[in-house]
Amino acid sequence: MRFSILVMLLISFKSLAFDDYKCMITNAVSSNENGKLIKVGDKSVNGKMFTVDRSSGVMVGPIKNNYINEPIVLDFGSTDNSFKAVTTMRNEITTNVYVLTIQEFIDGSRKPFVFLSNSDVFYGYCEHF
């Protein structure tokens, strides 16, 4: 009896657990003084991967959102909504805003993402792992 209850609890927990993301950066842009999109100066991130811990929103890889403060997950994503995580950083030197959106509601294994790092925009796709 105890074993049955334990198995049911583990199955329930797994269904509540979120799969993390691995993401591929396909492009990075910013805007110039005329409002035109331009490539971000450091193009070395294109074609690189990063991961996202879906429970905390923390990104690890060539682009990050947790330099000083941890992100706040606003929405874990569903068949109707995007995954959304926001981080703000403020100290005596600077302020920064980081916003990650992953279109969890898109059918298929690849979920488009957009990451805003102040005025730089990175985009590509994520997959669960």
DSSP file with accessible surface (Angstrom, degrees, kcal/mol):
  #  RESIDUE AA STRUCTURE BP1 BP2  ACC     N-H-->O    O-->H-N    N-H-->O    O-->H-N    TCO  KAPPA ALPHA  PHI   PSI    X-CA   Y-CA   Z-CA
    1    1 A M     >        0   0  176      0, 0.0     4,-2.0     0, 0.0     5,-0.2   0.000 360.0 360.0 360.0 -47.2    0.0    0.0    0.0
    2    2 A R  H  >  +     0   0  222      1,-0.2     4,-2.6     2,-0.2     5,-0.2   0.891 360.0  53.6 -61.3 -40.1    2.8    2.5    0.9
    3    3 A F  H  > S+     0   0  153      1,-0.2     4,-2.6     2,-0.2    -1,-0.2   0.917 107.4  50.9 -61.4 -42.7    4.6    1.6   -2.3
    4    4 A S  H  > S+     0   0   66      2,-0.2     4,-2.3     1,-0.2    -1,-0.2   0.912 111.3  47.8 -61.5 -42.5    1.5    2.4   -4.4
    5    5 A I  H  X S+     0   0   79     -4,-2.0     4,-2.5     2,-0.2    -2,-0.2   0.924 111.5  50.5 -65.5 -42.3    1.1    5.7   -2.7
    6    6 A L  H  X S+     0   0   94     -4,-2.6     4,-2.5     1,-0.2    -2,-0.2   0.927 110.6  49.0 -61.5 -44.3    4.7    6.6   -3.2
    7    7 A V  H  X S+     0   0   54     -4,-2.6     4,-2.5     1,-0.2     5,-0.2   0.930 111.5  49.4 -62.7 -43.8    4.6    5.7   -6.9
    8    8 A M  H  X S+     0   0  117     -4,-2.3     4,-2.4     1,-0.2    -1,-0.2   0.909 110.9  50.3 -63.8 -38.9    1.4    7.8   -7.3
    9    9 A L  H  X S+     0   0  108     -4,-2.5     4,-2.7     2,-0.2    -1,-0.2   0.915 110.7  48.9 -64.5 -43.2    3.1   10.8   -5.5
   10   10 A L  H  X S+     0   0  106     -4,-2.5     4,-2.4     2,-0.2    -2,-0.2   0.910 111.9  48.7 -64.3 -40.5    6.2   10.5   -7.7
   11   11 A I  H  X S+     0   0  110     -4,-2.5     4,-2.1     2,-0.2    -2,-0.2   0.933 112.6  48.6 -64.6 -43.1    4.1   10.4  -10.9
   12   12 A S  H  X S+     0   0   64     -4,-2.4     4,-1.3    -5,-0.2    -2,-0.2   0.922 111.1  50.2 -62.1 -43.9    2.1   13.4   -9.7
   13   13 A F  H  X S+     0   0  149     -4,-2.7     4,-1.4     1,-0.2     3,-0.5   0.930 109.3  51.4 -61.7 -42.9    5.2   15.3   -8.9
   14   14 A K  H  < S+     0   0  132     -4,-2.4     3,-0.3     1,-0.2    -1,-0.2   0.899 106.8  53.4 -63.6 -37.1    6.7   14.6  -12.3
   15   15 A S  H  < S+     0   0   93     -4,-2.1    -1,-0.2     1,-0.2    -2,-0.2   0.806 112.0  45.9 -69.8 -24.1    3.6   15.8  -14.0
   16   16 A L  H  < S+     0   0  126     -4,-1.3    -1,-0.2    -3,-0.5    -2,-0.2   0.673  95.0  96.2 -86.7 -19.2    3.9   19.1  -12.1
   17   17 A A  S  < S-     0   0   38     -4,-1.4     2,-0.4    -3,-0.3    -3,-0.0  -0.370  72.0-130.9 -71.8 151.0    7.6   19.4  -12.8
   18   18 A F        -     0   0   85     -2,-0.1     2,-0.3     0, 0.0    37,-0.2  -0.854  12.3-125.3-105.4 138.3    8.7   21.6  -15.7
   19   19 A D        -     0   0   74     -2,-0.4     2,-0.0    35,-0.1   109,-0.0  -0.621  30.4-125.1 -76.5 137.9   11.2   20.5  -18.4
   20   20 A D        -     0   0   53    109,-0.9   109,-2.0    -2,-0.3     2,-0.4  -0.213  24.1-118.0 -74.1 173.1   14.1   22.9  -18.7
   21   21 A Y  E     -AB  52 128A   0     31,-2.4    31,-2.4   107,-0.2     2,-0.4  -0.895  14.8-161.5-115.9 145.6   15.0   24.6  -22.0
   22   22 A K  E     -AB  51 127A  86    105,-2.6   105,-2.5    -2,-0.4     2,-0.4  -0.992  26.1-163.6-116.9 132.6   18.0   24.5  -24.3
   23   23 A a  E     -AB  50 126A   0     27,-3.5    27,-2.0    -2,-0.4     2,-0.5  -0.934  17.1-148.6-126.8 143.3   18.0   27.4  -26.7
   24   24 A M  E     -AB  49 125A  39    101,-2.9   101,-1.6    -2,-0.4     2,-0.6  -0.935  16.8-139.7-109.1 126.8   19.9   28.3  -29.9
   25   25 A I  E     + B   0 124A   0     23,-2.6    22,-3.4    -2,-0.5    23,-0.3  -0.757  25.6 171.5 -84.7 122.6   20.6   32.0  -30.6
   26   26 A T  E     +     0   0A  74     97,-2.6     2,-0.3    -2,-0.6    98,-0.2   0.645  62.5   1.2-106.3 -18.8   20.0   32.6  -34.3
   27   27 A N  E     - B   0 123A  28     96,-1.8    96,-2.5    18,-0.1     2,-0.3  -0.985  51.4-159.0-163.8 157.9   20.3   36.4  -34.4
   28   28 A A  E     + B   0 122A   3     -2,-0.3    12,-1.7    94,-0.2     2,-0.3  -0.981  20.6 170.3-144.4 129.4   21.0   39.5  -32.2
   29   29 A V  E     +CB  39 121A  14     92,-2.9    92,-3.4    -2,-0.3     2,-0.2  -0.901  13.9 178.2-136.9 163.7   20.0   43.1  -33.1
   30   30 A S  E     -C   38   0A  19      8,-2.5     8,-2.6    -2,-0.3     2,-0.4  -0.771  33.6-103.7-143.0-171.7   19.8   46.5  -31.6
   31   31 A S  E     -C   37   0A  64      6,-0.3     6,-0.2    -2,-0.2     2,-0.1  -0.946  22.9-138.9-125.0 150.2   18.8   49.9  -33.1
   32   32 A N    >   -     0   0   44      4,-2.4     3,-2.3    -2,-0.4     6,-0.0  -0.274  45.4 -80.3 -92.0-173.0   20.9   52.8  -34.3
   33   33 A E  T 3  S+     0   0  168      1,-0.3    -1,-0.0     2,-0.1    -2,-0.0   0.706 131.3  53.1 -65.0 -17.3   20.2   56.5  -33.8
   34   34 A N  T 3  S-     0   0  121      2,-0.1    -1,-0.3     3,-0.0     3,-0.1   0.341 119.0-108.8 -96.7   4.2   17.7   56.4  -36.8
   35   35 A G  S <  S+     0   0   57     -3,-2.3     2,-0.3     1,-0.3    -2,-0.1   0.570  73.3 140.1  80.5   8.6   15.7   53.5  -35.3
   36   36 A K        -     0   0  139      1,-0.1    -4,-2.4    -5,-0.0    -1,-0.3  -0.637  58.6-107.8 -85.3 143.9   17.0   51.0  -37.8
   37   37 A L  E     +C   31   0A 130     -2,-0.3     2,-0.3    -6,-0.2    -6,-0.3  -0.494  41.7 179.1 -71.3 136.3   17.9   47.5  -36.7
   38   38 A I  E     -C   30   0A  74     -8,-2.6    -8,-2.5    -2,-0.2     2,-0.1  -0.941  35.1 -93.9-132.7 155.8   21.6   46.8  -36.7
   39   39 A K  E     -C   29   0A 105     -2,-0.3   -10,-0.3   -10,-0.2     2,-0.1  -0.442  47.4-104.4 -66.5 142.5   23.5   43.7  -35.8
   40   40 A V        -     0   0   14    -12,-1.7    -1,-0.1    81,-0.2   -12,-0.1  -0.451  31.0-118.6 -65.5 140.7   24.7   43.6  -32.2
   41   41 A G  S    S+     0   0   78      1,-0.2     2,-1.3    -2,-0.1    -1,-0.1   0.867 105.0  61.4 -51.3 -43.3   28.5   44.3  -32.1
   42   42 A D    >   +     0   0   95      1,-0.2     3,-0.8     2,-0.1    -1,-0.2  -0.693  59.8 168.3 -91.2  91.9   29.4   40.9  -30.5
   43   43 A K  G >   +     0   0  124     -2,-1.3     3,-1.5     1,-0.2    -1,-0.2   0.483  53.2  96.3 -81.1  -1.8   28.1   38.5  -33.2
   44   44 A S  G 3  S+     0   0   67      1,-0.3    -1,-0.2    -3,-0.1    -2,-0.1   0.657  72.8  66.2 -66.1 -12.3   29.9   35.6  -31.5
   45   45 A V  G X  S+     0   0    9     -3,-0.8     3,-2.2     2,-0.1   -20,-0.3   0.740  74.4 105.1 -81.1 -21.1   26.7   34.6  -29.8
   46   46 A N  T <  S+     0   0   52     -3,-1.5   -20,-0.2     1,-0.3     3,-0.1  -0.382  89.3  17.0 -61.5 132.1   25.0   33.6  -33.0
   47   47 A G  T 3  S+     0   0   51    -22,-3.4    -1,-0.3     1,-0.3     2,-0.2   0.470 101.6 123.1  83.6   2.9   24.8   29.9  -33.3
   48   48 A K    <   -     0   0  102     -3,-2.2   -23,-2.6   -23,-0.3    -1,-0.3  -0.638  53.5-133.5 -97.9 156.5   25.5   29.4  -29.6
   49   49 A M  E     +A   24   0A  84     -2,-0.2     2,-0.3   -25,-0.2   -25,-0.2  -0.769  20.8 177.8-107.1 151.0   23.4   27.6  -27.0
   50   50 A F  E     -A   23   0A   3    -27,-2.0   -27,-3.5    -2,-0.3     2,-0.3  -0.932  19.6-131.9-140.1 163.8   22.2   28.6  -23.6
   51   51 A T  E     -AD  22  60A  53      9,-2.5     9,-2.2    -2,-0.3     2,-0.4  -0.853   7.5-152.8-117.2 158.0   19.9   26.8  -21.1
   52   52 A V  E     -AD  21  59A   1    -31,-2.4   -31,-2.4    -2,-0.3     2,-0.9  -0.996  13.5-141.4-130.4 123.0   17.0   28.0  -19.0
   53   53 A D     >  -     0   0   58      5,-2.5     4,-3.3    -2,-0.4     3,-0.4  -0.778  18.4-156.3 -78.4 110.8   16.0   26.5  -15.7
   54   54 A R  T  4 S+     0   0   19     -2,-0.9    -1,-0.2     1,-0.2   -35,-0.1   0.805  86.4  54.1 -67.2 -28.5   12.3   26.7  -16.1
   55   55 A S  T  4 S+     0   0   75    -37,-0.2    -1,-0.2     1,-0.2    18,-0.2   0.860 125.8  21.2 -74.8 -31.4   11.5   26.7  -12.4
   56   56 A S  T  4 S-     0   0   39     -3,-0.4    -2,-0.2     2,-0.1    -1,-0.2   0.639  94.6-128.8-108.4 -20.5   13.7   29.7  -11.6
   57   57 A G     <  +     0   0    0     -4,-3.3     2,-0.2     1,-0.3    -3,-0.2   0.442  53.2 153.2  83.5   0.8   14.1   31.4  -15.0
   58   58 A V        -     0   0   19     -5,-0.4    -5,-2.5    13,-0.1     2,-0.4  -0.457  32.1-151.4 -71.1 130.1   17.9   31.4  -14.7
   59   59 A M  E     -D   52   0A   0     -7,-0.2     6,-0.5    -2,-0.2     2,-0.4  -0.841  10.0-168.9-101.0 137.9   19.8   31.5  -18.0
   60   60 A V  E     +D   51   0A  85     -9,-2.2    -9,-2.5    -2,-0.4     4,-0.1  -0.996  46.3  48.3-129.6 128.4   23.2   29.9  -18.3
   61   61 A G  S    S-     0   0   21     -2,-0.4   -11,-0.2   -11,-0.2    -2,-0.0  -0.976 107.8 -23.7 144.8-154.7   25.5   30.4  -21.3
   62   62 A P  S    S+     0   0   55      0, 0.0     2,-0.4     0, 0.0   -12,-0.1   0.715 130.3  43.6 -69.0 -21.3   26.7   33.2  -23.6
   63   63 A I  S    S-     0   0    9    -14,-0.1     2,-0.3   -18,-0.1    54,-0.0  -0.977  77.4-178.0-121.3 142.2   23.7   35.4  -22.6
   64   64 A K        -     0   0   79     -2,-0.4    -4,-0.1    -4,-0.1     3,-0.1  -0.907  30.3-167.2-136.7 162.8   22.5   35.6  -19.0
   65   65 A N  S    S+     0   0    1     -6,-0.5    33,-0.1    -2,-0.3     3,-0.1   0.134  77.9  69.5-134.4  17.4   19.8   37.2  -16.9
   66   66 A N        +     0   0   44     -7,-0.3     4,-0.1     1,-0.1    -1,-0.1  -0.285  46.1 134.1-136.8  53.7   21.2   36.6  -13.3
   67   67 A Y  S    S-     0   0  129     -3,-0.1    -1,-0.1     2,-0.1     3,-0.1   0.934  96.0 -17.7 -70.0 -47.9   24.2   38.8  -12.8
   68   68 A I  S    S+     0   0  100      1,-0.4     2,-0.3    -3,-0.1    21,-0.1   0.624 132.7  46.6-123.2 -51.4   23.2   40.1   -9.4
   69   69 A N  S    S-     0   0   70     19,-0.1    -1,-0.4    -4,-0.1    -2,-0.1  -0.727  80.8-118.6 -99.1 148.2   19.5   39.5   -8.9
   70   70 A E        -     0   0  120     -2,-0.3    18,-0.3     1,-0.1    -4,-0.1  -0.531  37.0-105.6 -78.4 148.2   17.6   36.3   -9.7
   71   71 A P        -     0   0   12      0, 0.0     2,-0.5     0, 0.0    16,-0.2  -0.285  23.5-131.7 -68.9 160.7   14.9   36.4  -12.3
   72   72 A I  E     -E   86   0A 114     14,-2.8    14,-2.5   -15,-0.1     2,-0.7  -0.975  14.8-138.6-112.4 122.5   11.2   36.4  -11.4
   73   73 A V  E     +E   85   0A  30     -2,-0.5    12,-0.3    12,-0.2     3,-0.2  -0.753  22.1 179.1 -82.5 116.4    9.2   33.9  -13.5
   74   74 A L  E    S+     0   0A 115     10,-2.4     2,-0.3    -2,-0.7    -1,-0.2   0.759  72.7   9.4 -85.9 -31.1    5.9   35.7  -14.3
   75   75 A D  E     -E   84   0A  44      9,-1.6     9,-2.7     1,-0.0    -1,-0.3  -0.952  56.3-152.5-152.6 129.5    4.4   32.8  -16.3
   76   76 A F  E     -E   83   0A  76     -2,-0.3     7,-0.3     7,-0.2    -1,-0.0   0.528  53.8-115.8 -80.6  -4.9    5.7   29.2  -16.6
   77   77 A G        -     0   0   11      5,-0.6     2,-0.3     7,-0.1     5,-0.2   0.147  38.8-176.3  85.0 153.3    4.0   28.9  -20.1
   78   78 A S        -     0   0   43      3,-2.4     3,-0.1    -3,-0.1     5,-0.1  -0.889  52.3 -68.2-161.5-169.9    1.2   26.7  -21.2
   79   79 A T  S    S+     0   0  119     -2,-0.3     3,-0.1     1,-0.2    28,-0.0   0.618 136.2  35.3 -70.5  -9.6   -0.7   25.8  -24.3
   80   80 A D  S    S+     0   0  128      1,-0.1     2,-0.3    26,-0.0    -1,-0.2   0.562 118.0  44.5-115.5 -16.6   -2.2   29.3  -24.2
   81   81 A N  S    S-     0   0   73     -3,-0.1    -3,-2.4    22,-0.0     2,-0.2  -0.928  72.3-114.1-135.5 157.5    0.7   31.5  -22.8
   82   82 A S        -     0   0   14     -2,-0.3    -5,-0.6    -5,-0.2     2,-0.3  -0.516  36.9-106.4 -81.7 153.0    4.5   32.1  -23.2
   83   83 A F  E     -EF  76 102A   0     19,-2.8    19,-2.2    -7,-0.3     2,-0.4  -0.644  45.2-169.5 -71.1 135.3    7.0   31.4  -20.6
   84   84 A K  E     +EF  75 101A  61     -9,-2.7   -10,-2.4    -2,-0.3    -9,-1.6  -0.990  16.0 172.9-138.4 128.5    8.1   34.8  -19.2
   85   85 A A  E     -EF  73 100A   0     15,-2.3    15,-2.9    -2,-0.4     2,-0.4  -0.999   8.8-168.1-133.9 137.7   10.9   35.8  -16.8
   86   86 A V  E     -EF  72  99A  40    -14,-2.5   -14,-2.8    -2,-0.4     2,-0.4  -0.976   3.9-175.7-127.8 138.1   12.0   39.3  -15.9
   87   87 A T  E     - F   0  98A   3     11,-2.8    11,-2.8    -2,-0.4     2,-0.4  -0.999   2.8-170.1-131.9 134.9   15.2   40.4  -14.1
   88   88 A T  E     - F   0  97A  88     -2,-0.4     2,-0.4   -18,-0.3     9,-0.2  -0.950   3.0-168.7-120.1 145.2   16.0   43.9  -13.0
   89   89 A M  E     + F   0  96A  17      7,-2.6     7,-2.7    -2,-0.4     2,-0.4  -0.998  10.1 168.8-134.5 129.9   19.4   45.0  -11.7
   90   90 A R  E     + F   0  95A 207     -2,-0.4     2,-0.2     5,-0.2     5,-0.2  -0.981   8.3 148.0-143.0 128.4   20.2   48.3  -10.0
   91   91 A N        -     0   0   50      3,-2.5    -2,-0.0    -2,-0.4     0, 0.0  -0.797  64.1 -78.2-140.6-171.1   23.3   49.3   -8.2
   92   92 A E  S    S+     0   0  178     -2,-0.2     3,-0.1     1,-0.2    -2,-0.0   0.693 127.2  41.1 -69.7 -11.7   25.2   52.5   -7.6
   93   93 A I  S    S-     0   0  147      1,-0.3     2,-0.3     0, 0.0    -1,-0.2   0.843 121.3 -10.7-101.7 -41.2   26.8   52.3  -11.1
   94   94 A T        -     0   0   57      2,-0.0    -3,-2.5     0, 0.0     2,-0.3  -0.918  47.6-132.5-153.1 170.6   24.0   51.1  -13.5
   95   95 A T  E     -F   90   0A  82     -2,-0.3     2,-0.3    -5,-0.2    -5,-0.2  -0.978  24.3-176.2-130.4 146.3   20.6   49.7  -14.0
   96   96 A N  E     -F   89   0A  23     -7,-2.7    -7,-2.6    -2,-0.3     2,-0.4  -0.992  13.3-157.7-142.7 150.3   19.7   46.8  -16.3
   97   97 A V  E     -F   88   0A  66     -2,-0.3    21,-2.7    -9,-0.2     2,-0.4  -0.997   9.0-174.5-129.8 132.2   16.5   45.1  -17.5
   98   98 A Y  E     -FG  87 117A  14    -11,-2.8   -11,-2.8    -2,-0.4     2,-0.4  -0.996   2.9-179.2-127.1 129.9   16.4   41.5  -18.8
   99   99 A V  E     -FG  86 116A  41     17,-2.1    17,-2.9    -2,-0.4     2,-0.5  -0.992   4.9-170.4-132.8 125.2   13.2   40.0  -20.3
  100  100 A L  E     +FG  85 115A   1    -15,-2.9   -15,-2.3    -2,-0.4     2,-0.4  -0.968   5.3 179.5-116.0 128.6   13.0   36.4  -21.6
  101  101 A T  E     -FG  84 114A  43     13,-2.5    13,-2.3    -2,-0.5     2,-0.5  -0.998   4.3-174.8-128.1 126.6    9.9   35.2  -23.5
  102  102 A I  E     -FG  83 113A   0    -19,-2.2   -19,-2.8    -2,-0.4     2,-2.4  -0.990  28.6-130.0-121.8 123.5    9.6   31.7  -24.9
  103  103 A Q    >   +     0   0   66      9,-2.9     3,-1.7    -2,-0.5   -21,-0.2  -0.419  36.2 168.8 -76.5  77.1    6.4   30.9  -26.9
  104  104 A E  T 3   +     0   0   26     -2,-2.4    -1,-0.2     1,-0.3   -22,-0.2   0.780  68.2  66.3 -60.6 -28.0    5.5   27.7  -25.1
  105  105 A F  T 3  S+     0   0   82     -3,-0.2    -1,-0.3   -24,-0.1     2,-0.2   0.629  74.4 109.1 -74.7 -11.8    2.1   27.6  -26.8
  106  106 A I  S <  S-     0   0   54     -3,-1.7     2,-0.1     6,-0.1   -26,-0.0  -0.445  74.9-118.0 -68.3 133.4    3.6   27.0  -30.3
  107  107 A D  S    S+     0   0  155     -2,-0.2     3,-0.2   -28,-0.0     2,-0.1  -0.379  76.1  39.9 -66.9 150.7    3.0   23.4  -31.5
  108  108 A G  S    S-     0   0   56      1,-0.1    -2,-0.0    -2,-0.1     0, 0.0  -0.283 100.3 -72.3  98.3 175.1    6.0   21.3  -32.2
  109  109 A S  S    S+     0   0   82     -2,-0.1     2,-0.5    18,-0.1    19,-0.4   0.772 107.5  77.4 -81.6 -25.7    9.3   20.8  -30.3
  110  110 A R        -     0   0  133     -3,-0.2    17,-0.2    17,-0.1    15,-0.0  -0.770  60.4-169.6 -91.9 125.9   10.9   24.2  -31.2
  111  111 A K  E     - H   0 126A  20     15,-3.2    15,-2.6    -2,-0.5    -7,-0.1  -0.955  22.2-126.7-115.2 116.1    9.6   27.2  -29.3
  112  112 A P  E     - H   0 125A  48      0, 0.0    -9,-2.9     0, 0.0     2,-0.3  -0.312  29.6-164.4 -60.4 144.0   10.6   30.7  -30.5
  113  113 A F  E     -GH 102 124A   3     11,-2.1    11,-1.5   -11,-0.2     2,-0.4  -0.938  16.3-164.0-128.4 156.6   12.3   32.9  -27.9
  114  114 A V  E     -GH 101 123A  66    -13,-2.3   -13,-2.5    -2,-0.3     2,-0.5  -0.994   8.1-169.0-133.7 132.1   13.1   36.6  -27.6
  115  115 A F  E     -GH 100 122A   2      7,-3.0     7,-2.9    -2,-0.4     2,-0.6  -0.989   5.3-159.7-124.7 122.2   15.5   37.9  -25.0
  116  116 A L  E     -GH  99 121A  62    -17,-2.9   -17,-2.1    -2,-0.5     2,-0.6  -0.902   9.6-178.7-102.1 120.9   15.8   41.6  -24.3
  117  117 A S  E >   -GH  98 120A  24      3,-2.9     3,-2.5    -2,-0.6     2,-0.4  -0.899  69.2 -64.8-118.2  93.7   19.0   42.7  -22.6
  118  118 A N  T 3  S-     0   0   66    -21,-2.7   -22,-0.1    -2,-0.6   -19,-0.1  -0.448 120.1 -15.8  56.4-111.6   18.5   46.5  -22.2
  119  119 A S  T 3  S+     0   0   79     -2,-0.4     2,-0.4    -3,-0.1    -1,-0.3   0.446 118.5  95.4-102.7   2.5   18.3   47.6  -25.8
  120  120 A D  E <   - H   0 117A  49     -3,-2.5    -3,-2.9   -90,-0.1     2,-0.5  -0.757  59.3-156.9 -92.2 139.3   19.8   44.4  -27.4
  121  121 A V  E     -BH  29 116A  43    -92,-3.4   -92,-2.9    -2,-0.4     2,-0.4  -0.971   8.6-173.3-120.9 124.4   17.4   41.8  -28.7
  122  122 A F  E     +BH  28 115A  15     -7,-2.9    -7,-3.0    -2,-0.5     2,-0.3  -0.912  11.5 174.2-112.7 140.2   18.4   38.2  -29.1
  123  123 A Y  E     +BH  27 114A  85    -96,-2.5   -97,-2.6    -2,-0.4   -96,-1.8  -0.961  18.7 107.5-146.3 165.2   16.2   35.6  -30.7
  124  124 A G  E     -BH  25 113A  12    -11,-1.5   -11,-2.1    -2,-0.3     2,-0.3  -0.914  60.3 -58.9 167.8-139.4   16.1   32.0  -31.8
  125  125 A Y  E     -BH  24 112A  53   -101,-1.6  -101,-2.9   -13,-0.3     2,-0.3  -0.955  31.3-152.5-141.2 156.9   14.4   28.9  -30.6
  126  126 A a  E     -BH  23 111A   0    -15,-2.6   -15,-3.2    -2,-0.3     2,-0.3  -0.904   5.6-164.5-124.5 155.0   14.2   26.7  -27.5
  127  127 A E  E     -B   22   0A  48   -105,-2.5  -105,-2.6    -2,-0.3     2,-0.1  -0.975  27.4-108.6-135.3 149.9   13.5   23.0  -27.0
  128  128 A H  E      B   21   0A  55    -19,-0.4  -107,-0.2    -2,-0.3  -108,-0.1  -0.472 360.0 360.0 -73.5 147.4   12.7   21.1  -23.8
  129  129 A F              0   0  123   -109,-2.0  -109,-0.9    -2,-0.1     0, 0.0  -0.972 360.0 360.0-147.1 360.0   15.3   18.7  -22.4
